[in-house]
Amino acid sequence: MKVLKFGGTSVGSAEGVASLITIVKTGRQHHQLVLVVSALSGVTDALAGWLADAPAAVDPDAALRHLYTRHHVLASGVLRRPALRRYEAQLQEMLAQYAPLLTQLSARCPSADLRDAVLAIGERLSAPLVAAALRDAGVPAASQDAAALVRTDSSFGHAVVDTSVTRQQVADWRARLSSDGVPVVTGFIGADAEGRTTTLGRGGSDYSAALLAQALDAHLLERWTDVRGLYTADPAQDTTAQPIQQLDLPDAQALARSGHLGMHPQAFDPLVAGNIPLHVRCTRAPTETGTLVVPVGFTQRITSLAS
């Protein structure tokens, strides 16, 4: 089994979704796959902006129109007409479900639990769209809300994961999975013991994917982005940034915890605990090697991991 995580830029355009479909079709020839997806690029920023403006400047109807347009435009670029009609109905149903949350923003300052429920909307809209695109391309796929899988405490905004309960919930879920289906799981979110939506912090989809990889005993986690692997600094900000071809997991864990690598500070903790390699790859250049982050002593598997 492999877990594939796709960031917002990788699912936020028709080109990105087309690359995702090709990657999944190739990967499922030899592996059982589980996907973890972020919100479409720009959506979480929009949701965070509305939260920052609440309650004075939030127009719930305008917010719903924005979300509908962002997802409908992308769906129109990746789905054929019958699938598009089905997704349009699903999108309208989901937005009707989330409308009360946005209405609450216009009425009062958001509480911590309301903030997390609003921020989770992005992933909860993107996963069904990615699943619909895969089905339309002939890949059996279904979206899965991570709130049913990832158990956390009630520290809204930066929830702490209960790994024991999470592992059991994931095991129960895995037992129900079809061997040839591809689940598309929402990143970034979980739920507390009362079923309230929680979030793991920005960059939390990386952490979600690592948690699932550990709980599923996956042999590899692939992180797909629009950047050609990990760098010594953000290449968009620092022209001297150099690509990193290989790292040991403990070194990557330390770098992430200190705020480097552009990943969630806890993203490597489940991988270290599970001795699971990470392969960072680029959706725009899927044949390139990217960056391999491997447990100490795994050098003999680098060639097979990169293939």
C-alpha positions as CSV (number, residue, x, y, z in Angstrom):
1,M,0.0,0.0,0.0
2,K,1.1,3.6,-0.8
3,V,-0.4,6.8,0.6
4,L,-0.3,9.6,-1.9
5,K,-0.8,13.2,-0.6
6,F,-1.7,16.0,-3.1
7,G,-1.4,19.6,-2.1
8,G,-3.6,22.5,-3.0
9,T,-1.8,23.4,-6.2
10,S,-1.8,19.8,-7.3
11,V,-5.6,19.6,-7.1
12,G,-6.4,23.3,-7.8
13,S,-6.2,23.3,-11.6
14,A,-7.4,21.2,-14.5
15,E,-3.8,20.4,-15.4
16,G,-3.0,19.4,-11.8
17,V,-6.0,17.1,-11.6
18,A,-5.1,15.5,-15.0
19,S,-1.7,14.8,-13.7
20,L,-3.1,13.3,-10.5
21,I,-5.3,11.0,-12.6
22,T,-2.3,9.8,-14.6
23,I,-0.3,9.3,-11.4
24,V,-3.1,7.3,-9.8
25,K,-3.7,5.1,-12.9
26,T,0.0,4.3,-13.0
27,G,0.4,3.7,-9.3
28,R,-2.6,1.4,-8.9
29,Q,-1.2,-1.1,-11.4
30,H,1.1,-2.4,-8.7
31,H,-0.1,-0.9,-5.4
32,Q,-3.2,-0.4,-3.3
33,L,-3.5,3.4,-3.1
34,V,-5.0,5.8,-0.5
35,L,-5.1,9.5,-1.5
36,V,-5.0,12.5,0.9
37,V,-5.9,15.8,-0.6
38,S,-5.8,19.4,0.5
39,A,-8.3,22.1,-0.3
40,L,-8.1,23.7,-3.8
41,S,-5.4,26.3,-3.9
42,G,-6.7,29.6,-2.5
43,V,-9.8,28.2,-0.8
44,T,-8.3,27.9,2.7
45,D,-6.9,31.4,2.4
46,A,-10.4,32.7,1.5
47,L,-11.9,30.9,4.4
48,A,-9.3,32.2,6.8
49,G,-9.9,35.7,5.4
50,W,-13.6,35.5,6.1
51,L,-12.8,34.3,9.6
52,A,-10.5,37.3,10.1
53,D,-13.3,39.7,8.9
54,A,-16.1,38.2,11.0
55,P,-18.6,39.4,11.8
56,A,-18.5,42.8,10.3
57,A,-17.6,42.2,6.7
58,V,-18.8,38.6,6.0
59,D,-21.5,38.2,3.4
60,P,-22.6,34.5,3.6
61,D,-24.2,34.6,0.1
62,A,-21.1,36.0,-1.5
63,A,-18.9,33.5,0.3
64,L,-21.1,30.6,-1.0
65,R,-21.0,32.0,-4.5
66,H,-17.2,32.2,-4.3
67,L,-16.9,28.6,-3.2
68,Y,-19.4,27.4,-5.8
69,T,-17.7,29.2,-8.6
70,R,-14.2,28.0,-7.6
71,H,-15.2,24.4,-7.5
72,H,-17.6,24.5,-10.4
73,V,-15.1,26.1,-12.8
74,L,-12.6,23.4,-12.0
75,A,-15.2,20.6,-12.3
76,S,-16.2,22.0,-15.7
77,G,-12.6,21.6,-16.8
78,V,-12.1,18.0,-15.6
79,L,-15.5,16.3,-15.8
80,R,-17.5,15.2,-18.8
81,R,-21.1,16.4,-18.9
82,P,-22.9,13.5,-17.1
83,A,-20.4,13.5,-14.3
84,L,-20.4,17.3,-14.2
85,R,-24.2,17.3,-13.7
86,R,-23.9,14.8,-10.8
87,Y,-21.1,16.8,-9.2
88,E,-23.1,20.0,-9.6
89,A,-25.9,18.5,-7.6
90,Q,-23.5,17.2,-5.0
91,L,-21.7,20.6,-4.7
92,Q,-25.0,22.4,-4.2
93,E,-26.0,19.9,-1.5
94,M,-22.7,20.3,0.3
95,L,-22.8,24.1,0.2
96,A,-26.4,24.1,1.6
97,Q,-25.0,22.0,4.5
98,Y,-22.2,24.5,5.2
99,A,-24.3,27.6,4.7
100,P,-25.3,27.8,8.4
101,L,-21.6,28.0,9.4
102,L,-21.0,30.9,7.1
103,T,-24.2,32.6,8.3
104,Q,-22.9,32.3,11.9
105,L,-19.8,34.2,10.8
106,S,-21.9,37.2,9.9
107,A,-23.7,37.1,13.2
108,R,-20.9,36.9,15.7
109,C,-17.2,36.5,16.3
110,P,-16.3,32.9,15.6
111,S,-15.6,30.6,18.5
112,A,-12.7,28.2,18.2
113,D,-14.8,25.2,17.2
114,L,-16.7,27.3,14.6
115,R,-13.3,28.4,13.1
116,D,-12.2,24.8,12.7
117,A,-15.6,23.8,11.2
118,V,-15.3,26.7,8.6
119,L,-11.6,26.0,7.8
120,A,-12.5,22.3,7.1
121,I,-14.9,23.2,4.4
122,G,-12.1,23.4,1.8
123,E,-11.0,19.8,2.2
124,R,-14.6,18.7,2.4
125,L,-15.3,20.2,-1.0
126,S,-12.1,19.1,-2.7
127,A,-12.1,15.4,-1.9
128,P,-15.5,14.7,-3.6
129,L,-14.3,16.6,-6.7
130,V,-11.1,14.6,-6.9
131,A,-13.1,11.4,-6.4
132,A,-15.5,12.4,-9.1
133,A,-12.7,13.2,-11.6
134,L,-11.1,9.8,-10.9
135,R,-14.4,7.9,-11.4
136,D,-15.0,9.8,-14.6
137,A,-11.6,8.6,-15.8
138,G,-12.5,5.0,-15.0
139,V,-10.9,4.7,-11.6
140,P,-13.3,3.5,-8.8
141,A,-13.0,6.2,-6.1
142,A,-14.9,7.6,-3.2
143,S,-14.3,10.5,-0.9
144,Q,-13.8,9.9,2.9
145,D,-14.0,12.5,5.6
146,A,-11.0,12.2,7.9
147,A,-13.1,13.2,10.9
148,A,-14.2,9.6,11.0
149,L,-10.6,8.4,11.1
150,V,-8.4,10.9,12.9
151,R,-9.3,11.3,16.6
152,T,-7.9,14.3,18.4
153,D,-8.4,16.3,21.6
154,S,-10.4,19.5,21.6
155,S,-7.5,21.9,21.0
156,F,-9.1,23.6,18.1
157,G,-6.7,25.0,15.5
158,H,-3.8,22.8,16.6
159,A,-5.5,19.6,17.7
160,V,-3.4,16.9,19.4
161,V,-3.9,13.5,17.8
162,D,-4.8,10.4,19.8
163,T,-2.7,7.9,17.8
164,S,-4.1,4.8,19.5
165,V,-7.8,5.6,18.8
166,T,-6.8,6.9,15.3
167,R,-5.0,3.6,14.5
168,Q,-8.1,1.6,15.6
169,Q,-10.5,3.7,13.6
170,V,-8.3,3.5,10.5
171,A,-8.0,-0.3,10.9
172,D,-11.8,-0.6,11.1
173,W,-12.2,1.6,8.0
174,R,-9.5,-0.4,6.1
175,A,-11.4,-3.6,6.7
176,R,-14.3,-2.2,4.8
177,L,-12.3,-1.0,1.8
178,S,-12.6,-2.5,-1.6
179,S,-9.2,-3.9,-2.8
180,D,-9.4,-2.1,-6.1
181,G,-11.1,1.2,-5.0
182,V,-9.2,4.4,-4.3
183,P,-10.3,6.3,-1.3
184,V,-9.8,10.1,-1.4
185,V,-9.4,11.3,2.2
186,T,-9.7,14.9,3.4
187,G,-6.4,16.2,4.8
188,F,-5.9,18.7,7.7
189,I,-8.9,17.7,9.8
190,G,-10.0,15.3,12.5
191,A,-12.7,15.1,15.2
192,D,-12.7,15.1,19.0
193,A,-14.4,12.5,21.2
194,E,-17.7,14.5,20.9
195,G,-17.5,14.4,17.1
196,R,-16.7,18.1,16.7
197,T,-14.5,19.0,13.7
198,T,-10.9,19.9,14.6
199,T,-7.9,21.0,12.5
200,L,-4.3,20.0,12.8
201,G,-2.8,23.5,11.8
202,R,-1.7,24.8,8.5
203,G,0.2,22.2,6.6
204,G,-1.9,19.6,8.4
205,S,-2.6,17.6,5.3
206,D,1.0,16.4,5.4
207,Y,0.6,15.3,9.0
208,S,-2.8,13.6,8.1
209,A,-1.1,11.7,5.3
210,A,1.7,10.6,7.6
211,L,-0.7,9.5,10.3
212,L,-2.7,7.4,7.7
213,A,0.5,5.9,6.3
214,Q,1.5,4.8,9.8
215,A,-2.0,3.5,10.7
216,L,-2.2,1.6,7.4
217,D,1.3,0.2,7.7
218,A,2.0,1.6,4.2
219,H,5.3,0.9,2.7
220,L,5.7,4.4,1.3
221,L,4.2,7.9,1.5
222,E,4.4,10.0,-1.7
223,R,4.0,13.8,-1.3
224,W,3.0,15.4,-4.6
225,T,3.5,19.1,-5.0
226,D,4.2,21.7,-7.7
227,V,7.9,21.9,-6.5
228,R,10.6,19.4,-7.6
229,G,11.3,18.0,-4.2
230,L,12.6,19.5,-1.0
231,Y,15.1,22.4,-1.0
232,T,17.5,23.9,1.5
233,A,15.2,27.0,1.5
234,D,12.0,28.1,-0.2
235,P,13.0,28.3,-3.9
236,A,10.3,30.9,-4.5
237,Q,11.9,33.2,-2.0
238,D,15.5,32.3,-2.1
239,T,17.4,32.0,-5.4
240,T,20.3,30.2,-3.7
241,A,18.1,27.4,-2.5
242,Q,19.5,24.0,-3.5
243,P,17.5,20.8,-4.1
244,I,17.9,18.0,-1.6
245,Q,18.1,14.5,-3.3
246,Q,18.1,12.4,-0.1
247,L,17.6,12.8,3.6
248,D,17.4,10.5,6.6
249,L,14.1,10.5,8.4
250,P,15.5,11.7,11.7
251,D,17.3,14.6,10.0
252,A,14.1,15.6,8.2
253,Q,12.1,15.3,11.4
254,A,14.5,17.7,13.1
255,L,14.4,20.2,10.2
256,A,10.6,20.2,10.1
257,R,10.3,20.7,13.8
258,S,12.6,23.8,13.6
259,G,10.4,25.3,10.9
260,H,12.4,24.3,7.8
261,L,11.2,22.2,4.7
262,G,7.9,24.0,4.5
263,M,6.0,21.1,6.2
264,H,4.0,20.6,9.3
265,P,6.3,20.3,12.3
266,Q,4.9,16.9,13.2
267,A,4.7,15.5,9.7
268,F,7.6,13.2,10.1
269,D,6.8,11.9,13.6
270,P,4.5,9.1,12.3
271,L,6.9,8.2,9.6
272,V,9.8,7.9,12.1
273,A,7.6,5.8,14.4
274,G,6.5,3.5,11.5
275,N,9.9,3.4,9.7
276,I,8.1,4.6,6.6
277,P,10.0,6.3,3.7
278,L,8.7,9.6,2.1
279,H,9.1,10.4,-1.5
280,V,8.5,14.0,-2.4
281,R,7.6,14.4,-6.1
282,C,6.4,17.0,-8.5
283,T,3.0,16.7,-10.3
284,R,4.4,18.9,-13.1
285,A,7.5,16.6,-13.6
286,P,6.3,13.2,-12.4
287,T,9.3,11.3,-14.0
288,E,11.9,13.3,-12.0
289,T,13.4,11.7,-8.9
290,G,12.5,14.4,-6.4
291,T,13.6,13.9,-2.8
292,L,13.7,10.6,-1.0
293,V,13.5,10.7,2.8
294,V,14.4,7.3,4.1
295,P,14.9,5.5,7.4
296,V,18.5,4.9,8.3
297,G,19.7,1.8,6.5
298,F,17.1,1.9,3.7
299,T,19.6,3.0,1.0
300,Q,19.2,-0.4,-0.7
301,R,15.6,0.4,-1.5
302,I,16.1,3.9,-3.1
303,T,16.0,2.6,-6.7
304,S,12.8,0.7,-6.1
305,L,11.2,3.6,-4.2
306,A,12.0,6.1,-7.1
307,S,10.5,3.9,-9.8
